[in-house]
Amino acid sequence: MQANHTCAVRPSRHSTSTHSTSATGYNMLTDHEKELIAKIWDKMIPVASDIGAECLLRMMTTFPGTKTYFAHLDIRPRSPHLRSHGKKIVLAIAECSKDISSMMVTLAPLQTLHAYKLRIDPCNFKLLCHCILVTLAAHMGDEFDPVAHAAMDKYLSAFAAVLAEKYR
Amino acid sequence: MVQWTDFERKTIQSIFEKMDYDDVGPAALSRCLVVYPWTQRYFGNFGNLYNAAAIQGNPMVAAHGKTVLRGLDRAVKNMDDIKATYAELSVLHSEKLRVDPDNFRLLADCLTIVVAARMGADFTADVQGAFQKFLAVVVSSLGRQYH
């Protein structure tokens, strides 16, 4: 299964950065980018239900095919299901951002869950990642500048790729 | 032919009416070049694209960003026949510029994020849905004449 193309190898543009290698072989994030990512997600933890619900709602509105995975939940805009499910997702992403190099270990249980129980087609991870970026932009405005956007896109792509690793 | 609801038409018109093309165009293109650096392959003669700061300060990038947004305006004004509106531009991008059509989607995603950052809470899920549907039609039309 191909990893998301946004994780493709490219030469670094940061002359004084250090790259940390993770077990996945992804060393695309500089230390500065990792700090930036951790800081952003840290701010989302107290509002995880709101943010998570918004990401899911954006995804299901823009990409209606994704609704097929939620037949068992009430996915109307202010539903408690949407908030609690959204909260789970945001907290998992936030937790992982505190130690990105250990992503493979931290995500092992979620890998198993997605591969054997949920079996969400991994093309949908990209769609949710995009809606997470849109949510962050809507909340952060100019602060979500191109550098933050690039770092976050790389992180979320790596997260999605790791999540799909046990599929086959 | 694409069917647009009243909400979708009103939303698209409203977003573009309120938009500063000279701000959003450069912001979207420079963001695309930063977030997806391989897109720089089409801008070899644009000078310094070495890092994010250089890209965001590059006057040729800014000028081209404005050109792209003004091109998008044609679709806004012809929502019922975007395919025909872009037939020539599609040929241009395919045969002369040789742009991989996947790049249209990347730029569209960056434009969505720039608009979200400008509109904040007003960029609701429904507004996003309409905006992305519009951009999907644009992207598809630009890729239509490739063969």
Chai-1 contact restraints between the chains, C-beta under 6 A:
chainA,res_idxA,chainB,res_idxB,connection_type,confidence,min_distance_angstrom,max_distance_angstrom,comment,restraint_id
A,R10,B,P37,contact,1.0,0.0,6.0,A-B,restraint_1
A,R13,B,N51,contact,1.0,0.0,6.0,A-B,restraint_2
A,L57,B,A125,contact,1.0,0.0,6.0,A-B,restraint_3
A,R58,B,A125,contact,1.0,0.0,6.0,A-B,restraint_4
A,R58,B,Q128,contact,1.0,0.0,6.0,A-B,restraint_5
A,T61,B,A125,contact,1.0,0.0,6.0,A-B,restraint_6
A,T61,B,G129,contact,1.0,0.0,6.0,A-B,restraint_7
A,T62,B,Q128,contact,1.0,0.0,6.0,A-B,restraint_8
A,T62,B,G129,contact,1.0,0.0,6.0,A-B,restraint_9
A,T62,B,Q132,contact,1.0,0.0,6.0,A-B,restraint_10
A,L133,B,I113,contact,1.0,0.0,6.0,A-B,restraint_11
A,V134,B,I113,contact,1.0,0.0,6.0,A-B,restraint_12
A,V134,B,A116,contact,1.0,0.0,6.0,A-B,restraint_13
A,A137,B,I113,contact,1.0,0.0,6.0,A-B,restraint_14
A,A137,B,A116,contact,1.0,0.0,6.0,A-B,restraint_15
A,A137,B,A117,contact,1.0,0.0,6.0,A-B,restraint_16
A,A138,B,A116,contact,1.0,0.0,6.0,A-B,restraint_17
A,A138,B,G120,contact,1.0,0.0,6.0,A-B,restraint_18
A,A138,B,F123,contact,1.0,0.0,6.0,A-B,restraint_19
A,G141,B,A117,contact,1.0,0.0,6.0,A-B,restraint_20
A,F144,B,A117,contact,1.0,0.0,6.0,A-B,restraint_21
A,P146,B,R31,contact,1.0,0.0,6.0,A-B,restraint_22
A,P146,B,V34,contact,1.0,0.0,6.0,A-B,restraint_23
A,P146,B,A52,contact,1.0,0.0,6.0,A-B,restraint_24
A,V147,B,A52,contact,1.0,0.0,6.0,A-B,restraint_25
A,H149,B,V35,contact,1.0,0.0,6.0,A-B,restraint_26
A,A150,B,V34,contact,1.0,0.0,6.0,A-B,restraint_27
A,A150,B,V35,contact,1.0,0.0,6.0,A-B,restraint_28
A,D153,B,V35,contact,1.0,0.0,6.0,A-B,restraint_29
